[in-house]
Amino acid sequence: MSDFMIHPGISHGPYPERDDPPTSLLDATLLRAGRALIRRKQSILNPFTKTVAAINKHSDISSFQDEELRKLANELSMAMRRNGQTTDLLTRCCALVKEATDRRLGLRFYDEQLLGGWAMIKGQLAEMQTGEGKTVTAVLPVCVAALSGVPVHVVTINDYLVARDAEFTKPLYEFFGLTVGTITEGMDFDERRAAYACDITYCTQKQIVFDYLKDRLVMRRKQSPIRHQVNRLNGHSNSNLLLRGLCFAVIDEADSVLIDEARTPLVLSRPGDSAEYKKGFIQSQELAGELQLDIDFQIQEKKRQIALTDHGKQRLAELAATLEGIWCGTRRREELVRQSLEAQHLYHRDKHYLVRNGGIRIIDESTGRVMADRSWDRGLHQMIQAKENCEISVRNETMTRISYQRFFGRYLRLAGMSGTLKEVAPELAAVYGLKVVAIPPHKSCQRSYLPDRVFRSQDDKWLAVVESIQERARTQQPVLVGTRTVLDSEQLSERLSTAGIAHKVLNARQDEHEAQIIAAAGRSGSVTVATNMAGRGTDIVVTPQARKLGGLHVILTERHEAGRIDRQLAGRSARQGDPGSVEVLISLQDELPRNYLPEILQRLLLRLALKTQELPLVFGAFPVRWAQLRVERQHARKRADLQKVDQQLEDSLAFAGRSE
């Protein structure tokens, strides 16, 4: 573990972690100018290819018996614990893991996977295209770190992938005598602590962050860091702590975790005394219903905010004049009604949330999956419960909070992989100090792109989508259609049923059957309509017959706020040298152009499409892409602002210790 302990700024208190780096002008400058500074293609030919050659030179290992491999693993483990992770020991250990993976998992490492694994061993991010075997690639840094005595956290995006990946890789880890634990929702304290005590722990980002916050509360309230250290020196562990430290994390779908999830802080809360507020949530719905759009309030869709006008504030004061309690304060009154209006006008059922078993379940807009353990803060969740006539839960009080930027920055070493990292490489370098290494595909990509088509209205777009599916269905070519919301997927399903096209739907309502639905999406004649979840963490295997028909055809029906999500969905086709094709069918009424193109440009484009209902490529696709770049920049600013607020909160509470 010595390689992880030699860096400055390491806390050795209750458990090892990196101290927060001081903010500097250089960091801010790099974040703003990073796109220009780091855009050049990252070279992997030197020295990585030399390292791969060094790994492959250890061909003698292939002749070892299983017991000899285990003996070698023990020898390398002891050597790395004594001498650190020297290049010679690392290459020998990688060759050992490569051979054991072949024997225990039946998978042989490609050189490209060795490149990706080596990049992660060195604390970097590997960009590997969809279908390149990222799950297998990750076992290389995980095994090497665990054998050297470093506790490893493998972080992925949902409980299904946690259980699947841990179960799949477990035979390899057990071959080396390494223990494997999983952290999923619903586990109690003892189960979690036992899982974190394992050599390797698979978990989601939300589970581990909340467990870390719980530990911070224990350390802040129970004992000083000095007392914790004294206990450790005396051989006593703290039974109140869950984790053993933040030593090494390998993050699957790293851009989703480090970028998409990083716009909002993680808040650990507890039920508060809000009986009065429960009544207030219902009353606020009634008051909001009395206010008129554009007279009493305005909807700011780009900012996702509601603004009360002066007339609306006066009208609200008159309506609340006969009410007591929380309605007496002007700021509190206006905030409650503003939240109620946001719940009514900005948060939509089957788009931002589902109503399931009498409760509200938030939908992750990046993945299309239900986030069962999440709720909106500041009373918004209760407002939506009141809107949908669900039982209103107790309003929570914030105990502690942390941003993803701050949390993951505390790991002694951080690494990860994804198929879409190059677009956010500057931000990853500036915020997390992580370099992105582009790994070439094992086989050249055979994906073909049809020209984008932009329609005047959504009705025209959906007609074109159905026609395109019908055309492919006649030849039995498999089709995957990506939609942005649950509602869109279900409305398209109705259109396909009317047209007599057999199909399957995959959205947040079917998340429990995701693997089964996706497994069949590459068969000839299959038509699958899916939200964004089809683009993350699941494999679509194209059958030999489907390959002859052109492979999987992917249709994007809307551009997303991050171009990386579009690229993830397109990457479902043409994996590992298979044929495949991608088609983009969008409209000017879609959310992205409607909210982020200037109104004068929208009117001009609509006029151009008045007769044909479809815009020429140069007048349609490029403005939509420009709108996408605008919103990507806005989201980057939000993440930077969150980091700034986090730092300001830390500074303001410095006299009392860390804010979390």
Residue pairs with C-beta under 8 A, 6 or more apart in sequence:
1 81
1 148
1 149
1 150
1 247
2 81
2 83
2 84
3 84
3 85
3 148
4 16
4 150
4 247
4 248
4 412
4 413
5 16
5 412
7 18
7 412
9 18
9 19
9 21
10 16
10 17
10 18
10 19
10 412
11 17
11 18
11 19
11 225
12 229
13 219
13 225
13 226
13 228
13 229
14 215
14 219
14 225
14 228
14 229
14 232
14 238
14 241
15 241
15 243
15 244
15 245
15 246
16 245
16 246
16 247
16 412
17 245
17 246
17 410
17 411
17 412
18 246
18 409
18 410
18 411
18 412
19 410
20 406
20 409
20 410
20 650
21 27
21 409
23 647
27 430
30 37
30 426
30 429
30 430
31 426
31 427
31 430
31 431
31 640
34 425
34 426
34 427
34 429
34 430
35 426
37 426
38 425
38 426
38 429
39 425
39 426
41 438
42 425
42 435
42 436
42 437
42 438
44 115
44 119
44 437
44 438
44 439
44 440
48 115
48 118
48 119
48 437
49 115
51 87
51 91
51 118
52 111
52 114
52 115
52 118
54 87
54 91
55 91
55 94
55 95
55 98
55 114
55 118
56 95
56 111
56 114
57 91
57 95
58 91
58 92
58 95
58 96
61 69
61 72
61 95
61 96
61 99
62 99
64 72
64 99
66 103
66 175
69 96
69 99
69 100
69 175
70 175
70 176
70 177
72 96
73 93
73 96
73 147
73 176
73 177
76 89
76 92
76 93
76 96
76 147
77 147
77 148
77 149
79 89
80 86
80 89
80 93
80 147
80 148
80 149
81 148
81 149
83 89
85 121
85 144
85 148
90 121
90 144
93 143
93 144
93 147
93 148
94 114
94 117
94 118
94 121
94 140
94 144
97 139
97 140
97 143
97 144
97 172
98 108
98 109
98 114
98 140
100 143
100 172
100 175
100 176
101 107
101 108
101 109
101 136
101 139
101 172
102 108
102 109
103 175
104 171
104 172
104 175
105 136
105 139
105 168
105 169
105 171
105 172
107 133
107 136
109 117
109 136
109 137
109 140
110 133
110 442
112 128
112 132
112 439
112 440
112 441
112 442
113 132
113 133
113 136
113 137
113 140
113 442
114 140
115 126
115 437
115 439
115 440
116 126
116 128
116 132
116 134
116 137
116 140
116 417
116 437
116 439
117 126
117 137
117 138
117 139
117 140
117 141
118 140
119 125
119 126
119 415
119 437
119 439
120 126
120 137
120 138
120 140
120 141
120 250
120 415
120 416
120 417
121 140
121 141
121 144
121 145
121 415
122 415
123 413
123 414
123 415
123 434
124 415
124 434
124 435
124 436
124 437
125 254
125 415
125 416
125 417
125 418
125 421
125 428
125 434
125 435
125 436
125 437
126 134
126 137
126 415
126 416
126 417
126 437
126 439
127 417
127 418
127 419
127 420
127 421
127 422
127 436
127 437
127 438
127 439
128 134
128 137
128 417
128 418
128 419
128 439
128 441
129 419
129 441
129 445
129 571
129 575
130 419
130 568
130 571
130 572
130 575
131 539
131 571
131 575
131 576
131 578
132 419
132 439
132 441
132 442
132 575
132 576
134 252
134 417
134 418
134 419
135 165
135 168
135 169
135 252
137 417
138 154
138 250
138 252
138 417
139 169
139 172
139 173
141 248
141 250
141 415
142 152
142 154
142 169
142 173
142 200
142 250
143 172
143 173
143 176
143 178
145 152
145 247
145 248
145 413
146 152
146 173
146 176
146 178
146 199
146 200
147 176
147 178
150 247
150 248
151 196
151 199
151 201
151 244
151 245
151 247
151 248
152 199
152 200
152 201
152 247
152 248
152 249
152 250
153 201
153 203
153 208
153 246
153 248
153 249
153 250
154 165
154 166
154 200
154 201
154 202
154 203
154 249
154 250
154 252
155 203
155 204
155 205
155 208
155 249
155 250
155 251
155 252
155 257
155 416
156 162
156 165
156 202
156 203
156 204
156 251
156 252
156 253
156 537
157 204
157 205
157 252
157 253
157 256
157 257
157 367
157 369
157 536
157 537
158 204
158 367
158 369
158 537
159 184
159 185
159 204
160 511
160 514
160 515
160 537
161 252
161 537
162 182
162 183
162 184
162 202
162 203
162 204
163 182
163 184
163 202
164 515
165 202
165 252
166 180
166 181
166 182
166 202
169 180
170 180
173 179
173 180
173 199
173 200
174 180
178 199
178 200
179 197
179 198
179 199
179 200
180 198
180 199
180 200
180 201
180 202
181 194
181 195
181 196
181 197
181 198
181 200
181 201
181 202
182 195
182 201
182 202
182 203
183 192
183 195
183 196
183 201
183 202
183 203
183 204
183 207
183 208
183 211
184 203
184 204
184 207
185 207
185 372
185 373
187 195
189 242
192 211
192 242
193 241
193 242
195 201
195 203
196 211
196 242
196 243
196 244
197 244
205 251
205 257
205 261
205 404
206 266
206 371
206 373
206 374
207 373
208 243
209 266
209 402
209 404
209 407
210 266
210 268
211 242
211 243
212 242
212 243
212 246
212 402
212 407
213 266
213 268
213 399
213 400
213 401
213 402
213 660
214 242
214 268
215 241
215 242
215 243
216 400
216 658
216 660
217 268
217 399
217 400
218 238
218 240
218 241
219 225
219 228
219 241
220 657
220 658
222 238
222 240
223 231
223 238
228 238
231 237
231 238
245 412
246 410
246 411
246 412
247 411
247 412
247 413
248 411
248 412
248 413
248 414
248 415
249 408
249 411
249 413
249 414
249 415
249 416
250 415
250 416
250 417
251 257
251 258
251 408
251 414
251 415
251 416
251 417
252 416
252 417
252 418
252 537
253 417
253 418
253 536
253 537
254 416
254 417
254 418
254 421
254 428
255 418
255 420
255 421
255 424
255 428
255 564
256 366
256 367
256 418
256 536
257 404
257 408
257 416
258 404
258 408
258 416
258 428
258 431
258 432
258 434
259 424
259 427
259 428
259 562
259 639
260 366
260 562
261 366
261 404
262 403
262 404
262 405
262 639
262 642
263 635
263 638
263 639
263 642
264 642
265 401
265 402
265 403
265 642
265 646
266 401
266 402
266 403
266 404
266 407
267 377
267 398
267 400
267 401
268 398
268 399
268 400
268 401
269 377
269 396
269 397
269 398
269 399
270 396
270 397
270 399
271 394
271 395
271 396
271 397
272 394
272 395
272 396
272 397
274 394
274 395
276 325
276 326
277 326
277 379
277 382
277 395
278 382
278 392
278 394
278 395
280 325
280 326
280 327
280 336
281 336
281 340
281 379
281 382
281 383
281 385
281 386
281 392
282 386
282 392
283 323
283 327
284 336
284 337
284 339
284 340
284 383
284 386
285 340
285 344
285 383
285 386
285 387
287 316
287 319
287 320
287 337
287 340
288 337
288 340
288 341
288 344
290 315
290 319
291 297
291 312
291 315
291 316
291 337
291 341
293 299
295 309
295 311
295 312
296 308
296 309
296 311
296 312
296 315
296 316
297 306
297 307
297 308
297 309
297 312
297 338
297 341
298 306
298 307
298 309
299 306
299 345
299 346
300 306
300 307
301 346
301 594
301 595
302 595
302 596
304 342
304 346
305 342
305 346
306 338
306 341
306 342
306 345
306 346
308 316
308 334
308 337
308 338
313 334
316 333
316 334
316 337
317 330
317 333
320 327
320 333
326 332
326 333
326 336
327 333
336 379
339 378
339 379
339 380
339 383
340 383
340 386
340 387
342 380
342 383
343 380
343 383
343 384
343 386
343 387
344 387
347 353
347 380
347 384
348 487
349 355
349 388
349 487
350 485
350 486
350 487
350 490
351 363
351 485
351 486
351 487
352 362
352 363
352 365
353 360
353 361
353 362
353 363
353 384
354 360
354 361
354 363
354 370
354 486
354 508
354 509
355 361
355 388
355 390
356 370
358 390
358 391
359 385
359 390
359 391
360 375
360 381
360 384
360 385
360 388
360 390
361 370
361 371
361 372
361 508
362 370
362 371
362 374
362 375
362 376
363 369
363 370
363 371
363 485
363 486
363 508
364 370
364 371
365 484
365 532
365 561
366 532
366 562
366 565
367 532
367 533
367 535
367 536
368 486
368 507
368 508
368 530
368 531
368 532
368 533
368 534
369 508
369 511
369 533
370 508
370 511
375 381
375 393
375 396
376 384
377 396
377 398
379 395
381 393
382 392
382 393
382 395
385 391
385 392
385 393
386 392
400 659
400 660
401 659
401 660
402 646
402 659
402 660
403 642
403 643
403 646
405 431
405 432
405 639
405 642
405 643
405 646
406 643
406 646
406 660
408 414
408 432
409 431
409 432
409 433
414 432
414 434
415 434
416 434
419 567
419 568
419 571
420 564
420 565
420 567
420 568
420 571
421 428
421 436
422 436
422 438
423 562
423 563
423 564
423 632
424 564
425 435
425 436
427 636
427 639
428 434
428 436
429 435
429 436
431 639
431 643
441 576
441 577
442 576
442 577
443 576
443 577
444 577
445 574
445 577
446 551
446 574
446 577
446 578
446 579
446 580
447 570
447 573
447 574
447 579
447 580
447 581
447 582
448 574
448 579
448 580
448 581
448 582
449 570
449 581
449 582
449 583
450 581
450 582
450 583
450 584
451 617
451 621
452 584
452 586
452 617
452 620
452 621
452 624
453 464
453 583
453 584
453 585
453 586
453 614
453 617
453 620
454 586
454 587
454 588
454 609
454 614
454 615
454 617
454 619
454 620
454 621
454 624
455 461
455 464
455 585
455 586
455 587
455 588
455 609
455 613
455 614
455 615
456 587
456 588
456 589
456 606
456 609
456 610
456 613
456 614
456 615
457 587
457 588
457 589
457 613
458 587
458 589
458 590
460 587
460 613
460 614
461 557
461 585
461 586
461 587
461 590
462 491
462 492
462 495
462 557
464 585
464 614
465 481
465 492
465 495
465 555
465 557
465 585
466 492
466 495
466 496
466 499
466 501
468 555
468 583
468 585
469 479
469 481
469 496
469 501
469 503
469 527
469 555
470 499
470 501
472 478
472 479
472 527
472 553
473 479
473 501
473 525
473 527
475 549
475 550
476 524
476 525
476 545
476 549
477 524
477 546
477 549
477 550
477 551
477 553
478 521
478 522
478 523
478 524
478 525
478 526
478 527
478 528
478 542
478 546
478 549
478 551
478 552
478 553
479 526
479 527
479 528
479 552
479 553
479 554
479 555
480 521
480 528
480 530
480 534
480 540
480 552
480 553
480 554
480 555
480 569
480 572
480 573
481 492
481 527
481 528
481 529
481 530
481 554
481 555
481 557
482 530
482 531
482 532
482 534
482 535
482 554
482 555
482 556
482 557
482 558
482 569
483 489
483 492
483 507
483 529
483 530
483 531
483 557
483 558
484 531
484 532
484 557
484 558
484 560
484 591
485 531
486 507
486 508
486 509
486 531
488 531
488 557
488 558
489 505
489 506
489 507
489 529
489 530
489 531
490 505
490 507
492 529
492 557
493 503
493 505
493 529
496 503
496 527
496 529
497 503
501 527
502 527
503 526
503 527
503 528
503 529
504 517
504 520
504 521
504 526
504 527
504 528
504 529
505 528
505 529
505 530
506 513
506 514
506 517
506 518
506 528
506 529
506 530
506 531
506 533
506 534
507 530
507 531
507 533
508 531
508 533
510 517
511 533
514 533
514 538
515 538
517 528
517 530
518 528
518 530
518 534
518 538
518 539
518 540
519 539
519 540
519 541
520 526
520 528
521 528
521 530
521 534
521 540
521 552
521 572
522 540
522 541
522 542
522 543
522 546
522 552
523 543
523 545
523 546
524 543
524 545
524 546
524 549
528 534
532 560
532 565
532 568
532 569
534 540
534 569
534 572
535 565
535 568
535 569
535 571
535 572
536 568
540 552
540 572
540 575
542 551
542 552
542 575
542 578
542 580
546 552
547 578
547 579
550 579
550 580
550 581
551 573
551 574
551 578
551 579
551 580
551 581
552 572
552 573
552 574
552 578
552 580
552 581
553 573
553 580
553 581
553 582
553 583
554 569
554 570
554 572
554 573
554 580
554 581
554 582
554 583
555 582
555 583
555 584
555 585
556 566
556 569
556 570
556 582
556 583
556 584
556 585
556 586
557 585
557 586
558 586
558 590
558 591
558 592
559 566
559 584
559 586
559 590
559 592
559 624
559 625
559 627
559 628
560 566
560 592
560 628
561 592
561 628
561 631
561 632
561 635
562 628
562 632
562 635
563 625
563 628
563 629
563 632
566 584
570 582
573 580
573 581
573 582
574 580
574 581
584 621
586 593
586 624
587 593
588 594
588 602
588 605
588 606
588 609
588 615
588 620
590 624
592 624
592 627
592 628
592 631
593 602
593 605
593 623
593 624
593 627
594 602
595 627
595 631
596 627
596 628
596 630
596 631
597 605
597 623
597 624
597 626
597 627
601 623
605 615
605 619
605 620
605 623
608 615
608 616
608 619
609 615
609 620
614 620
646 659
649 659
650 658
650 659
653 659
